[in-house]
């Protein structure tokens, strides 16, 4: 692939998987034009901050929690649902931090995760009719009468994403994430006595530590609501993400922006400043319609001359996808010669790619070289999703291939997508123990291969029924959910999600694993396995 030929629309020359076929091209063009004129959802500074934090994740200095819905729906955009999702992510990350003593980078599958890949363009209904498959709320409707793809839904997706993100920003800047009251995130929703006890133990320890800080004068005084500062105990970074499936939408929200001032370099390349891994253009000589350099390509620096700093800084630009901080390529759209890889290789955002059993080691090497040719820290995340029964066969060879390539990546485990099954009642579900099994195997295999698991990618939800109970979509967990109970509160229109209790079950298992590993290292003992941590909670 020629790095010089990339621009936000160069994907159109490639074959596109999971394409949406619209019957009204004029309507599509009008929607794309409108999207291009609308404000960005996220900023270059936020994206660059995430890149920096993901570089720390790659070095093992932080843990990546990527979590949220399989697919969002427009109807689920309510303040209760959003608050519960953010509360669950905060609770999960607090439990991890308590055990691992590592910062957690939080990326939600939220504020844009509307699209849904499908294995077939159409489906046959019970009455014999053949209709378009449901592709997510940003394409068509769930009702069989509303299956014609409608470009207007992309505009709706933009505004629902904006609304969601606006409320998240409001929550996180007004004390919702404060460590002074973490009980508000979870305890009202948790029905498991063991989980409540475990979470109370953490919050009591945290409250004691904060009280000690205040006693010695290191704590924060006046509350935010009373006019006090936000402070380090009340703020967290939170980032949004979605699968970059709808390239018409992604292209329309890709914007050419100058890099934040702190990242600009006075070094020059033929009169243009060089910033590693950045799409570079000279806005005096390059019109916006011409091709721009891939974000993953670093030119050789020419140090024979250095222009004036002001002139140099004026010429540094990057192509940012402003629909989300982080985007990923799915298992169905990662073709090396396909449109999605072509688009993703050129944006400045940190990106992910799903890696499953169908990925050959040689293909994986070529893919990471295309997506991260300059070997930039924090640029590329591999999201592995094999299934508990297959991970032992495929992950070791993939780790070895990546190690031999020399391309730095972040490894995170998706224990959800390879472990979906159909219950006797016909509902899609997943078994909590199987999910734990894949995470356990992933930790062990990385250790055996001299690698590190840097995080997890989970489908979970904080959604509640009207009577205040968690959804019933996955089997097992501390509440020992059975097949007979799946139909009680099965709310997903996509894939089954871990509920509040099951999510915190997994958080405590991971926390206990890292806590025992940390203490084992401190005592120069052999680190315990996650199986051992799991046994402690049974």
C-alpha positions as CSV (number, residue, x, y, z in Angstrom):
1,X,0.0,0.0,0.0
2,X,1.3,3.4,-1.0
3,X,1.3,5.8,2.0
4,X,1.3,8.8,-0.3
5,X,-2.1,7.8,-1.9
6,X,-4.1,7.9,1.3
7,X,-7.0,10.3,1.9
8,X,-10.2,10.0,3.8
9,X,-12.1,8.7,0.7
10,X,-9.4,6.5,-0.8
11,X,-11.2,3.5,0.7
12,X,-13.8,3.9,-2.1
13,X,-11.4,2.4,-4.5
14,X,-11.3,-0.8,-2.5
15,X,-13.8,-3.7,-2.1
16,X,-15.9,-3.1,0.9
17,X,-17.2,-5.8,3.2
18,X,-20.5,-5.4,5.1
19,X,-21.6,-2.7,2.6
20,X,-25.0,-1.1,3.1
21,X,-27.0,-0.7,-0.1
22,X,-29.1,2.5,-0.1
23,X,-31.8,2.9,-2.7
24,X,-31.7,6.7,-2.7
25,X,-28.2,7.9,-3.6
26,X,-29.2,11.6,-3.6
27,X,-30.4,11.3,-0.1
28,X,-27.2,9.6,1.0
29,X,-25.1,12.4,-0.6
30,X,-27.2,15.1,1.3
31,X,-26.7,13.3,4.6
32,X,-22.9,12.9,4.0
33,X,-22.7,16.7,3.2
34,X,-24.6,17.6,6.3
35,X,-22.4,15.3,8.5
36,X,-19.3,16.9,7.1
37,X,-20.6,20.3,8.2
38,X,-21.5,19.3,11.8
39,X,-19.1,19.9,14.7
40,X,-16.7,17.1,15.8
41,X,-17.8,14.9,18.7
42,X,-14.3,14.6,20.2
43,X,-11.1,16.8,19.9
44,X,-7.5,16.1,18.7
45,X,-6.2,16.8,22.3
46,X,-8.5,14.1,23.7
47,X,-7.4,11.6,21.1
48,X,-3.7,12.4,21.6
49,X,-4.2,12.0,25.4
50,X,-5.6,8.6,24.8
51,X,-2.7,7.7,22.5
52,X,-0.3,8.6,25.3
53,X,-2.2,6.6,27.9
54,X,-2.3,3.6,25.6
55,X,1.4,3.7,25.2
56,X,1.6,3.3,29.0
57,X,-0.8,0.3,28.7
58,X,1.5,-1.3,26.1
59,X,4.4,-1.0,28.5
60,X,2.4,-2.7,31.3
61,X,2.1,0.5,33.3
62,X,-1.7,0.7,33.0
63,X,-4.6,-1.6,32.3
64,X,-7.1,-1.2,29.5
65,X,-10.8,-1.7,30.2
66,X,-12.9,-1.6,27.0
67,X,-16.5,-2.3,27.8
68,X,-20.1,-1.6,27.0
69,X,-23.0,-2.7,24.8
70,X,-22.7,-5.0,21.8
71,X,-24.8,-2.5,20.0
72,X,-26.5,0.6,21.3
73,X,-30.1,1.5,20.5
74,X,-31.7,4.9,20.1
75,X,-34.4,4.0,22.5
76,X,-31.8,3.1,25.2
77,X,-30.5,6.7,25.2
78,X,-31.8,7.7,28.6
79,X,-30.1,9.2,31.6
80,X,-30.8,6.1,33.7
81,X,-29.1,3.8,31.2
82,X,-26.2,6.1,30.6
83,X,-25.6,6.6,34.3
84,X,-25.8,2.9,35.1
85,X,-23.3,2.1,32.3
86,X,-20.8,4.7,33.4
87,X,-21.3,3.6,37.1
88,X,-20.6,0.0,36.2
89,X,-17.4,0.9,34.3
90,X,-16.3,3.1,37.2
91,X,-17.0,0.3,39.7
92,X,-15.2,-2.3,37.6
93,X,-12.1,-0.1,37.2
94,X,-12.1,0.8,40.9
95,X,-12.0,-2.9,41.8
96,X,-9.2,-3.5,39.3
97,X,-7.2,-0.6,40.6
98,X,-7.6,-1.7,44.2
99,X,-6.1,-5.2,43.4
100,X,-3.6,-4.4,40.7
101,X,-2.4,-1.0,41.9
102,X,-2.3,0.1,38.2
103,X,-4.1,3.0,36.5
104,X,-7.0,1.9,34.4
105,X,-7.7,3.4,31.0
106,X,-11.4,3.4,30.4
107,X,-12.8,3.2,26.9
108,X,-16.6,2.7,26.6
109,X,-18.4,1.0,23.7
110,X,-20.8,4.0,23.8
111,X,-21.9,7.2,22.0
112,X,-21.7,5.7,18.6
113,X,-21.8,1.9,18.8
114,X,-25.0,1.5,16.7
115,X,-23.9,-0.5,13.7
116,X,-24.1,-4.3,13.6
117,X,-22.3,-6.6,11.1
118,X,-24.3,-9.5,9.8
119,X,-23.5,-12.8,8.1
120,X,-26.3,-12.4,5.5
121,X,-27.8,-9.3,3.9
122,X,-31.3,-10.7,4.2
123,X,-33.3,-12.9,6.6
124,X,-36.4,-15.0,6.1
125,X,-39.3,-14.4,8.5
126,X,-41.7,-16.9,9.9
127,X,-44.4,-15.8,7.5
128,X,-42.1,-16.6,4.5
129,X,-41.2,-13.0,3.7
130,X,-37.6,-12.1,3.0
131,X,-36.4,-8.8,4.4
132,X,-33.1,-7.0,4.9
133,X,-31.3,-8.1,8.0
134,X,-31.3,-5.7,10.9
135,X,-28.0,-3.8,10.8
136,X,-28.3,-1.5,13.8
137,X,-30.3,1.7,14.5
138,X,-28.0,3.8,12.3
139,X,-29.0,1.7,9.2
140,X,-32.5,0.4,9.6
141,X,-35.2,-0.5,12.2
142,X,-35.6,-3.7,14.2
143,X,-39.2,-4.0,13.1
144,X,-39.6,-6.1,9.9
145,X,-41.6,-3.3,8.5
146,X,-38.6,-0.9,8.8
147,X,-35.8,-2.8,7.3
148,X,-35.0,-0.6,4.3
149,X,-31.7,1.1,4.9
150,X,-32.3,4.8,5.5
151,X,-29.4,7.3,5.2
152,X,-31.2,9.7,7.6
153,X,-30.5,7.3,10.4
154,X,-26.8,8.2,10.2
155,X,-27.8,11.8,11.1
156,X,-29.9,10.4,14.0
157,X,-26.9,8.3,15.1
158,X,-24.8,11.5,15.2
159,X,-27.3,13.4,17.4
160,X,-27.9,10.4,19.7
161,X,-24.1,10.1,20.1
162,X,-23.8,13.8,20.8
163,X,-26.5,13.6,23.4
164,X,-24.9,10.6,25.1
165,X,-21.5,12.1,25.1
166,X,-22.8,15.4,26.4
167,X,-24.4,13.7,29.3
168,X,-21.3,11.6,30.0
169,X,-19.2,14.7,30.1
170,X,-21.7,16.4,32.4
171,X,-21.6,13.4,34.8
172,X,-17.8,13.1,34.9
173,X,-17.2,16.8,35.4
174,X,-19.8,17.3,38.2
175,X,-18.6,14.8,40.9
176,X,-20.3,11.6,39.7
177,X,-16.9,9.8,39.5
178,X,-15.8,11.1,42.9
179,X,-13.9,8.6,45.0
180,X,-15.7,10.0,48.0
181,X,-18.9,8.2,47.2
182,X,-18.3,5.1,45.0
183,X,-21.2,3.3,46.7
184,X,-23.5,5.4,44.5
185,X,-22.1,3.6,41.4
186,X,-23.1,0.1,42.3
187,X,-24.5,-0.9,45.6
188,X,-28.1,0.1,44.9
189,X,-28.1,-2.3,41.9
190,X,-26.2,-5.3,43.3
191,X,-28.4,-8.1,44.7
192,X,-25.6,-10.6,45.5
193,X,-24.7,-10.4,49.3
194,X,-21.1,-11.7,48.6
195,X,-20.5,-9.0,46.0
196,X,-22.0,-6.3,48.2
197,X,-19.7,-7.4,51.0
198,X,-16.6,-7.4,48.8
199,X,-17.4,-4.0,47.3
200,X,-18.1,-2.5,50.8
201,X,-14.7,-3.7,51.9
202,X,-13.0,-1.7,49.1
203,X,-15.1,1.4,49.7
204,X,-14.4,1.3,53.4
205,X,-10.7,0.9,52.8
206,X,-10.8,3.8,50.3
207,X,-12.8,6.0,52.7
208,X,-10.3,5.3,55.4
209,X,-7.4,6.3,53.1
210,X,-9.1,9.5,52.0
211,X,-9.9,10.4,55.6
212,X,-6.2,9.9,56.5
213,X,-5.3,12.2,53.5
214,X,-7.6,14.9,54.8
215,X,-6.3,14.6,58.3
216,X,-2.7,15.3,57.2
217,X,-3.9,18.1,54.9
218,X,-3.4,16.3,51.6
219,X,-7.1,15.8,51.0
220,X,-9.7,17.9,49.3
221,X,-11.9,20.2,51.3
222,X,-15.0,21.8,49.9
223,X,-17.2,19.6,47.8
224,X,-17.6,20.3,44.1
225,X,-21.3,21.0,44.5
226,X,-20.5,23.6,47.1
227,X,-18.1,25.5,44.9
228,X,-15.0,23.5,45.6
229,X,-12.4,22.4,43.0
230,X,-12.9,19.1,41.0
231,X,-9.7,17.7,42.3
232,X,-7.9,14.4,41.5
233,X,-10.4,12.4,43.6
234,X,-13.3,13.6,41.5
235,X,-12.2,13.4,37.9
236,X,-11.4,10.5,35.6
237,X,-10.6,10.2,31.9
238,X,-13.2,8.4,29.9
239,X,-13.1,7.7,26.2
240,X,-15.6,6.6,23.6
241,X,-15.3,4.0,20.9
242,X,-17.2,2.0,18.3
243,X,-16.6,-0.4,15.5
244,X,-15.8,1.7,12.4
245,X,-18.2,-0.2,10.2
246,X,-20.0,2.5,8.3
247,X,-17.3,4.2,6.3
248,X,-19.6,6.8,4.8
249,X,-20.2,8.0,8.3
250,X,-16.6,7.7,9.4
251,X,-15.3,9.6,6.3
252,X,-17.8,12.4,6.9
253,X,-16.5,12.9,10.4
254,X,-12.8,12.7,9.5
255,X,-11.3,16.2,9.8
256,X,-7.9,17.7,9.0
257,X,-6.7,19.5,12.2
258,X,-3.4,20.9,13.4
259,X,-1.9,18.8,16.0
260,X,-2.1,20.1,19.6
261,X,0.8,22.5,20.2
262,X,2.7,20.2,22.6
263,X,3.1,17.6,19.9
264,X,4.5,19.7,17.2
265,X,8.1,19.5,16.4
266,X,10.4,22.1,14.8
267,X,12.3,19.4,13.0
268,X,11.8,19.6,9.3
269,X,11.3,17.4,6.3
270,X,11.7,19.3,3.1
271,X,10.4,22.4,4.9
272,X,7.6,20.5,6.7
273,X,7.9,19.8,10.4
274,X,8.0,16.1,11.4
275,X,5.9,14.6,14.1
276,X,6.2,10.8,14.4
277,X,3.2,8.9,13.1
278,X,1.3,12.0,12.0
279,X,-0.4,12.7,8.7
280,X,1.7,15.7,7.4
281,X,0.6,18.3,5.0
282,X,1.7,21.8,4.0
283,X,-1.5,23.8,3.8
284,X,0.1,26.5,1.6
285,X,0.9,24.0,-1.2
286,X,-1.5,21.1,-0.7
287,X,-5.2,21.7,-1.3
288,X,-7.5,19.7,0.9
289,X,-8.6,17.6,-2.0
290,X,-5.2,16.1,-2.6
291,X,-3.8,13.0,-1.1
292,X,-2.3,13.2,2.4
293,X,0.3,11.1,4.1
294,X,-0.8,8.1,6.2
295,X,-0.8,8.7,9.9
296,X,1.2,5.5,10.2
297,X,4.1,6.7,8.1
298,X,7.1,8.7,9.4
299,X,9.3,10.4,6.8
300,X,13.1,10.5,7.3
301,X,14.0,13.7,8.9
302,X,16.2,16.1,7.0
303,X,18.2,18.0,9.5
304,X,20.2,20.0,7.0
305,X,17.9,23.0,7.6
306,X,15.3,24.0,10.2
307,X,12.7,26.6,9.3
308,X,11.5,29.2,11.8
309,X,9.5,27.7,14.6
310,X,6.3,29.7,13.8
311,X,6.4,28.6,10.2
312,X,7.2,25.0,11.1
313,X,4.3,24.8,13.6
314,X,1.9,26.3,11.1
315,X,2.4,23.3,8.8
316,X,1.7,20.3,11.1
317,X,-1.7,18.7,10.4
318,X,-3.4,15.4,11.2
319,X,-6.4,13.5,9.9
320,X,-8.6,12.7,12.9
321,X,-11.7,10.7,13.0
322,X,-13.8,12.9,15.3
323,X,-16.7,10.5,15.8
324,X,-14.9,8.7,18.7
325,X,-11.6,8.6,20.4
326,X,-10.9,4.9,19.5
327,X,-12.2,2.8,16.7
328,X,-11.7,-0.8,15.7
329,X,-11.9,-3.1,12.7
330,X,-14.1,-6.1,13.1
331,X,-13.3,-9.7,12.3
332,X,-15.5,-9.5,9.2
333,X,-13.9,-6.4,7.7
334,X,-10.2,-6.8,8.3
335,X,-9.3,-7.9,4.7
336,X,-5.8,-6.6,3.8
337,X,-7.0,-5.3,0.4
338,X,-10.3,-4.1,1.7
339,X,-11.9,-0.7,2.3
340,X,-11.8,-0.8,6.1
341,X,-8.0,-1.4,6.4
342,X,-7.4,1.3,3.8
343,X,-9.4,3.8,5.8
344,X,-8.0,2.9,9.2
345,X,-4.4,3.0,8.1
346,X,-4.6,6.8,7.5
347,X,-6.4,8.2,10.6
348,X,-4.5,9.6,13.6
349,X,-6.7,7.9,16.2
350,X,-5.5,4.9,18.1
351,X,-7.2,1.9,16.6
352,X,-8.0,-1.8,17.3
353,X,-8.5,-4.9,15.2
354,X,-10.3,-8.1,16.1
355,X,-8.1,-11.3,15.9
356,X,-9.8,-14.6,15.8
357,X,-9.3,-18.3,14.7
358,X,-9.6,-17.4,11.0
359,X,-6.5,-15.2,11.2
360,X,-3.4,-16.8,9.8
361,X,-0.1,-15.8,11.5
362,X,1.3,-14.4,8.2
363,X,-1.8,-12.4,7.6
364,X,-1.6,-10.9,11.1
365,X,2.0,-9.8,10.5
366,X,1.1,-8.1,7.2
367,X,-1.9,-6.5,8.9
368,X,-0.1,-4.9,11.8
369,X,2.7,-3.7,9.5
370,X,0.1,-1.9,7.4
371,X,-1.7,-0.4,10.4
372,X,1.4,0.5,12.4
373,X,4.3,0.7,10.0
374,X,6.3,3.1,12.1
375,X,6.0,0.9,15.2
376,X,4.4,3.7,17.3
377,X,3.6,3.0,21.0
378,X,-0.2,3.0,21.7
379,X,-1.2,3.1,18.0
380,X,-2.5,-0.5,17.6
381,X,-4.6,-2.8,19.9
382,X,-5.2,-6.4,19.1
383,X,-8.5,-7.6,20.4
384,X,-8.3,-11.4,20.6
385,X,-11.6,-13.4,20.4
386,X,-11.0,-17.1,19.9
387,X,-13.4,-18.9,22.3
388,X,-12.4,-20.9,25.4
389,X,-11.9,-24.1,23.4
390,X,-9.8,-22.6,20.6
391,X,-7.6,-20.0,22.4
392,X,-4.8,-22.6,23.2
393,X,-4.5,-23.5,19.5
394,X,-4.3,-20.0,18.0
395,X,-3.0,-17.4,20.6
396,X,0.5,-18.8,21.0
397,X,1.3,-18.7,17.3
398,X,-0.2,-15.2,17.0
399,X,1.9,-13.9,19.9
400,X,5.1,-15.5,18.4
401,X,4.4,-13.9,15.0
402,X,3.9,-10.4,16.5
403,X,7.0,-10.8,18.6
404,X,9.1,-11.7,15.6
405,X,7.7,-8.8,13.6
406,X,8.9,-6.3,16.1
407,X,5.7,-4.2,15.7
408,X,4.5,-3.0,19.2
409,X,0.9,-3.8,20.0
410,X,-1.5,-3.8,22.9
411,X,-3.0,-7.2,23.7
412,X,-6.5,-7.3,25.1
413,X,-8.8,-10.3,25.5
414,X,-12.4,-10.4,24.3
415,X,-13.8,-13.5,26.0
416,X,-17.4,-12.8,24.8
417,X,-17.7,-13.3,21.0
418,X,-16.1,-16.7,20.7
419,X,-18.3,-18.1,23.5
420,X,-21.9,-17.4,22.3
421,X,-24.3,-20.3,22.3
422,X,-28.0,-20.9,21.8
423,X,-30.1,-22.0,24.9
424,X,-32.8,-24.6,24.7
425,X,-35.4,-21.8,24.6
426,X,-33.7,-20.4,21.5
427,X,-32.2,-17.3,23.1
428,X,-28.5,-16.5,22.5
429,X,-26.5,-16.6,25.6
430,X,-23.0,-17.0,27.1
431,X,-21.8,-18.9,30.1
432,X,-19.9,-16.9,32.8
433,X,-17.6,-19.8,33.6
434,X,-16.6,-20.1,29.9
435,X,-15.9,-16.4,29.7
436,X,-13.7,-16.7,32.8
437,X,-12.0,-19.7,31.2
438,X,-10.9,-17.8,28.2
439,X,-9.6,-14.9,30.3
440,X,-7.7,-17.4,32.5
441,X,-6.2,-19.1,29.4
442,X,-5.3,-15.8,27.9
443,X,-3.4,-14.7,31.0
444,X,-1.5,-18.0,31.2
445,X,-0.6,-18.2,27.6
446,X,0.8,-14.6,27.5
447,X,2.9,-15.4,30.5
448,X,4.2,-18.7,29.0
449,X,5.0,-16.8,25.8
450,X,6.9,-14.0,27.5
451,X,4.1,-11.5,26.7
452,X,1.6,-9.5,28.8
453,X,-2.2,-9.3,28.6
454,X,-2.8,-5.6,28.7
455,X,-6.6,-5.5,29.2
456,X,-10.0,-6.9,28.5
457,X,-12.8,-6.1,26.1
458,X,-16.2,-6.9,27.5
459,X,-19.9,-6.7,26.6
460,X,-21.7,-5.7,29.8
461,X,-24.5,-3.5,30.8
462,X,-25.8,-1.6,33.8
463,X,-29.3,-1.6,32.5
464,X,-32.1,-2.4,35.0
465,X,-35.7,-3.6,34.7
466,X,-38.5,-1.4,35.9
467,X,-38.4,-3.2,39.3
468,X,-34.6,-2.6,39.7
469,X,-33.2,-6.0,38.7
470,X,-30.3,-6.7,36.4
471,X,-30.8,-8.1,32.9
472,X,-30.8,-11.9,32.5
473,X,-28.8,-12.7,29.3
474,X,-25.7,-14.7,30.4
475,X,-25.7,-17.9,32.5
476,X,-23.9,-18.3,35.8
477,X,-22.1,-15.9,38.0
478,X,-22.5,-15.4,41.7
479,X,-26.3,-15.2,41.3
480,X,-26.1,-18.6,39.5
481,X,-28.4,-17.6,36.6
482,X,-30.0,-20.6,34.9
483,X,-31.5,-21.2,31.4
484,X,-34.9,-21.1,32.9
485,X,-34.3,-17.5,34.1
486,X,-33.0,-16.1,30.8
487,X,-36.4,-15.0,29.7
488,X,-37.1,-13.0,32.9
489,X,-35.3,-9.8,31.8
490,X,-33.7,-10.5,28.5
491,X,-33.4,-7.0,26.9
492,X,-30.6,-7.2,24.3
493,X,-31.6,-7.0,20.7
494,X,-28.0,-8.0,19.7
495,X,-25.6,-10.2,21.7
496,X,-26.0,-11.3,25.3
497,X,-24.3,-9.1,27.9
498,X,-22.9,-9.7,31.4
499,X,-25.2,-8.0,33.9
500,X,-24.2,-5.9,36.9
501,X,-23.4,-8.7,39.2
502,X,-21.7,-10.9,36.6
503,X,-19.5,-7.9,35.6
504,X,-18.4,-7.3,39.2
505,X,-17.8,-11.0,39.6
506,X,-15.3,-10.9,36.8
507,X,-13.8,-7.6,38.1
508,X,-13.1,-9.2,41.5
509,X,-11.6,-12.3,39.9
510,X,-9.2,-10.2,37.9
511,X,-8.5,-7.9,40.9
512,X,-7.7,-10.9,43.1
513,X,-5.4,-12.4,40.4
514,X,-3.4,-9.2,40.1
515,X,-3.3,-8.6,43.8
516,X,-1.9,-12.1,44.5
517,X,0.5,-11.8,41.5
518,X,1.7,-8.4,42.8
519,X,2.2,-9.7,46.3
520,X,3.9,-12.8,45.0
521,X,6.4,-10.7,43.0
522,X,7.1,-8.5,46.0
523,X,7.8,-11.6,48.1
524,X,9.8,-13.2,45.2
525,X,7.3,-16.0,45.1
526,X,5.8,-17.6,42.0
527,X,2.7,-15.6,41.0
528,X,-0.6,-17.4,41.5
529,X,-2.9,-18.3,38.6
530,X,-6.3,-16.8,38.0
531,X,-7.8,-20.3,38.7
532,X,-6.5,-19.8,42.2
533,X,-8.1,-16.4,42.5
534,X,-11.4,-17.9,41.2
535,X,-11.3,-20.7,43.7
536,X,-10.9,-18.2,46.6
537,X,-14.3,-16.7,45.7
538,X,-16.3,-19.9,45.3
